[in-house]
């Protein structure tokens, strides 16, 4: 009979419950029997009364931090293997702990399976020799290890190493995200219950109203909305029960979540994200969706549209709050690489942030029909073509509303994904020039911000603006890019204001003949032509081609890289640049206008 292996005892010390659970799960898979503690003081009480072979501890914790705990453990006559698992980057602390004899120091985020396997080796090595030197690992778990940083000659070298690590790390996995439950959403139980009751056809109006009244802020907001001129033209003051009937029970359920989403986003504490920008975008997208709904002619239901618009980026905030270090690493990688964060999330999670959010709402038993459009926000317009016509129409409207809302706010992150809707989609859902939609949305946004008592204005875009000579070859009423360029640092002008101004040509959704007739086709100066992927015009000696979708950073880089310089020497062909993601669409260009297939950007999974 084979000898049974002794059970290895470990304790995980971290003030974040999710981090503790993920570490414990990985260690248990490697045969550890795990205990947990939320700070160094609690851990020390358990360690003195137990026989632990491994202690894994964070550094930044209340009551007693990880450094103090490690120092105390190192003084024990029979000490356990000690591993520091942290996001605190401080070379002096690293050097001190290494000199004292700590066995390993690993940065968050971590590949948990590889980390657990490494802990087995460290414990077995200590059991054999009684001491363990710091191991400099070369596997994926050690991509965040501080051993190499401790000997770095200067801060510049440390920064270079950190950037290399960020490019190889896999911050999040689908398994880790699947640990999230409905409690990770910033909604109170009362709001969830009010939504459930409102969407239940068997619920009574007084039950719905009673649930809403348990949330004073929601009750006041719905009462104010129900007594607005849009819903109440009589001038009399409606009670909440009358408001529910006037607005519509199911619509009240959707509005309850949408209104609470906007206010909850404003109050979220997420260090790696621009929360004020996310809040303004939520309000603006909801305002744009309301405007677009009012322009619809042939739709029997608008279920989920306002909610999806208001919550379009909430999933990313939930991820950033639940996994702050992992998301911070992913954002840093996006900034370093120029990729869109949406693409990185899709690669790491095999799902978009909006799909993840829809799953969480489903766990809270929110009806699927009012969260339906939400899961498609990060899908490309090409991918939406596979949906049922009604679902496709709703999803397209929400995507257009989100884009109009972002344009109304006017501030963009470098890692934002820019996807320009086809003109046919804009014409179908807009029925108004883009300039009018943006203006109306901005007015509604400022009005809503004032209702929240916020008079600070919109998030500021770049103040360092560079003039650019801009040509729109297609329909000007549906020109999104002229509103986009100021947010990436360029002021479009139709005349040549400066000799070294960049030239930008919007050639999306135009045919060869249309472009040939436009003055931009005969413009001799250096510049960049913006097209859709699959519509890849052959670059010339003075004109580059950049495809959409792309990140804001890659768009700004493409324009800056092709600025005109007076009396510059003859140029080689400037080539074709691609965005961080691409949605390949049918091209109107003839074979003579299109480059070889290898020049087209690939179809992404995102």
FENCOR-V721123 format. One record per backbone hydrogen bond with DSSP energy under -1.0 kcal/mol. NH is the residue of the N-H (numbers start at 1). CO is the residue of the C=O. E is the energy in kcal/mol with one decimal. If there is no record, write none. Layout:
NH/CO/E ; NH/CO/E
//
This chain:
10/33/-2.6 ; 11/54/-1.8 ; 12/35/-2.2 ; 13/56/-3.3 ; 14/37/-2.1 ; 20/16/-2.0 ; 21/17/-2.5 ; 22/18/-2.4 ; 23/19/-2.2 ; 24/20/-2.8 ; 25/21/-2.4 ; 26/22/-1.8 ; 27/23/-2.7 ; 28/24/-2.8 ; 29/25/-1.5 ; 31/28/-1.6 ; 32/27/-2.3 ; 33/8/-3.5 ; 35/10/-2.1 ; 37/12/-2.2 ; 40/64/-2.3 ; 43/39/-2.1 ; 44/40/-2.4 ; 45/41/-1.6 ; 46/42/-1.5 ; 47/43/-2.7 ; 48/44/-2.1 ; 50/47/-1.2 ; 53/9/-2.2 ; 54/9/-1.4 ; 55/81/-2.7 ; 56/11/-2.4 ; 57/83/-2.4 ; 58/13/-2.2 ; 64/62/-2.8 ; 66/59/-2.7 ; 69/65/-1.9 ; 70/66/-2.6 ; 71/67/-2.4 ; 72/68/-2.0 ; 73/69/-2.4 ; 74/70/-2.3 ; 76/73/-1.6 ; 81/53/-2.6 ; 83/55/-2.8 ; 84/104/-3.0 ; 85/57/-2.6 ; 86/106/-2.2 ; 94/90/-2.0 ; 95/91/-2.9 ; 96/92/-2.1 ; 97/93/-2.6 ; 98/94/-2.6 ; 99/95/-2.4 ; 100/96/-1.7 ; 101/97/-1.2 ; 102/97/-2.3 ; 103/82/-1.1 ; 104/82/-1.4 ; 106/84/-3.2 ; 107/144/-1.2 ; 108/86/-2.3 ; 112/110/-1.1 ; 115/111/-2.4 ; 116/112/-2.6 ; 117/113/-2.0 ; 118/114/-2.1 ; 119/115/-1.9 ; 120/116/-1.7 ; 121/117/-1.6 ; 122/118/-2.2 ; 123/119/-2.5 ; 124/120/-2.5 ; 125/121/-2.2 ; 126/122/-2.2 ; 127/123/-2.4 ; 128/124/-1.7 ; 129/125/-2.4 ; 130/126/-3.1 ; 135/103/-1.0 ; 143/140/-1.5 ; 145/142/-2.0 ; 146/105/-1.3 ; 150/146/-1.8 ; 152/149/-1.6 ; 158/154/-1.8 ; 159/155/-2.5 ; 160/156/-2.1 ; 161/157/-2.3 ; 162/158/-2.4 ; 163/159/-2.1 ; 164/160/-2.0 ; 165/161/-2.4 ; 166/162/-2.3 ; 167/163/-1.4 ; 169/165/-1.6 ; 177/173/-2.0 ; 178/174/-1.9 ; 179/176/-1.1 ; 180/177/-1.8 ; 184/181/-1.9 ; 185/182/-1.6 ; 192/188/-1.9 ; 193/189/-2.6 ; 194/190/-2.4 ; 195/191/-2.1 ; 196/192/-2.5 ; 197/193/-2.7 ; 198/194/-2.3 ; 199/195/-1.8 ; 200/197/-1.1 ; 203/200/-1.9 ; 208/204/-2.0 ; 209/205/-2.6 ; 210/206/-2.1 ; 211/207/-2.0 ; 212/208/-2.1 ; 213/209/-2.4 ; 215/212/-1.9 ; 219/215/-2.7 ; 220/216/-2.5 ; 221/217/-2.0 ; 222/218/-2.7 ; 223/219/-2.3 ; 224/220/-2.3 ; 225/221/-2.4 ; 226/222/-2.9 ; 227/223/-1.4 ; 228/225/-1.3 ; 232/228/-2.9 ; 243/239/-2.3 ; 244/240/-2.4 ; 245/241/-1.7 ; 246/242/-2.8 ; 247/243/-3.1 ; 248/244/-2.1 ; 252/248/-2.5 ; 253/249/-1.8 ; 254/250/-1.9 ; 255/251/-2.7 ; 256/252/-2.5 ; 257/253/-1.4 ; 258/254/-2.5 ; 259/255/-3.2 ; 260/256/-1.8 ; 261/257/-2.5 ; 262/258/-1.9 ; 263/259/-1.9 ; 264/260/-2.6 ; 265/261/-2.5 ; 266/262/-1.3 ; 268/265/-1.0 ; 275/273/-1.4 ; 278/274/-2.2 ; 279/275/-2.6 ; 280/276/-2.3 ; 281/277/-2.5 ; 282/278/-1.9 ; 283/279/-2.2 ; 284/280/-2.7 ; 285/281/-2.8 ; 286/282/-1.9 ; 287/283/-2.3 ; 288/284/-2.8 ; 289/285/-2.5 ; 290/286/-2.1 ; 291/287/-1.9 ; 292/288/-2.6 ; 293/289/-2.5 ; 294/290/-1.7 ; 296/293/-1.3 ; 305/302/-1.7 ; 308/304/-2.5 ; 309/305/-2.3 ; 310/306/-2.4 ; 311/307/-1.9 ; 312/309/-1.1 ; 314/311/-1.3 ; 317/313/-1.4 ; 318/314/-2.5 ; 319/315/-2.2 ; 320/316/-2.4 ; 321/317/-2.0 ; 322/318/-2.4 ; 323/319/-2.9 ; 327/323/-2.5 ; 328/324/-2.0 ; 329/325/-2.1 ; 330/326/-2.1 ; 331/327/-2.7 ; 332/328/-2.3 ; 333/329/-2.3 ; 334/330/-2.2 ; 335/331/-2.5 ; 336/332/-2.4 ; 337/333/-2.7 ; 338/334/-2.2 ; 341/415/-2.0 ; 344/340/-1.6 ; 345/341/-2.6 ; 346/342/-2.1 ; 347/343/-2.1 ; 348/344/-2.3 ; 349/345/-3.1 ; 350/346/-1.7 ; 356/352/-2.2 ; 357/353/-2.0 ; 358/354/-2.2 ; 359/355/-1.9 ; 360/356/-1.8 ; 361/357/-2.3 ; 362/358/-1.9 ; 363/359/-1.8 ; 364/360/-1.0 ; 365/362/-1.7 ; 366/361/-2.1 ; 376/373/-1.4 ; 377/374/-1.4 ; 379/376/-1.5 ; 384/380/-1.7 ; 386/383/-1.4 ; 387/384/-1.8 ; 392/388/-3.2 ; 393/389/-2.3 ; 394/390/-2.0 ; 395/391/-2.6 ; 396/392/-2.7 ; 397/393/-2.0 ; 398/394/-2.2 ; 399/395/-2.2 ; 400/396/-2.5 ; 401/397/-2.6 ; 402/398/-2.6 ; 403/399/-2.1 ; 404/400/-2.8 ; 405/401/-2.5 ; 406/402/-2.4 ; 407/403/-2.4 ; 408/404/-2.2 ; 409/405/-2.0 ; 410/406/-2.7 ; 416/413/-1.6 ; 418/550/-3.7 ; 426/422/-2.1 ; 427/423/-2.9 ; 428/424/-1.7 ; 429/425/-2.4 ; 430/426/-2.8 ; 434/477/-2.9 ; 437/433/-1.9 ; 438/434/-2.8 ; 439/435/-2.1 ; 440/436/-2.6 ; 441/437/-2.2 ; 442/438/-2.5 ; 443/439/-2.1 ; 444/440/-2.2 ; 445/441/-2.6 ; 446/442/-2.4 ; 447/443/-1.7 ; 448/444/-2.3 ; 449/445/-2.6 ; 450/446/-1.9 ; 451/447/-1.6 ; 452/448/-1.3 ; 453/450/-1.5 ; 454/449/-2.8 ; 465/463/-1.3 ; 466/489/-2.5 ; 468/491/-2.3 ; 469/502/-3.1 ; 470/493/-2.8 ; 471/504/-2.5 ; 473/506/-2.4 ; 479/476/-1.6 ; 483/480/-1.4 ; 484/480/-1.0 ; 485/481/-2.5 ; 488/485/-1.4 ; 489/486/-1.2 ; 490/485/-2.2 ; 491/466/-2.0 ; 493/468/-1.9 ; 497/495/-1.7 ; 501/498/-1.4 ; 504/469/-2.9 ; 505/528/-2.4 ; 506/471/-3.4 ; 507/505/-1.0 ; 507/530/-2.1 ; 515/511/-2.1 ; 516/512/-2.4 ; 517/513/-1.5 ; 518/515/-1.0 ; 521/518/-1.8 ; 522/519/-1.3 ; 523/520/-1.1 ; 527/542/-1.7 ; 528/503/-2.4 ; 529/544/-2.9 ; 530/505/-3.3 ; 531/546/-2.2 ; 533/548/-2.0 ; 535/532/-2.1 ; 538/593/-1.4 ; 540/543/-2.0 ; 544/527/-2.4 ; 545/575/-1.5 ; 546/529/-2.9 ; 547/577/-1.4 ; 548/531/-1.8 ; 550/418/-1.6 ; 552/416/-1.7 ; 553/414/-2.5 ; 555/551/-1.9 ; 556/552/-2.5 ; 557/553/-2.2 ; 558/554/-2.2 ; 559/555/-2.0 ; 560/556/-2.4 ; 561/557/-2.3 ; 562/559/-1.1 ; 563/560/-1.1 ; 568/565/-1.5 ; 574/540/-1.7 ; 577/545/-3.7 ; 585/533/-1.8 ; 593/590/-1.5 ; 594/590/-1.0 ; 595/536/-2.1 ; 599/596/-2.2 ; 600/597/-1.3 ; 604/582/-1.2
//
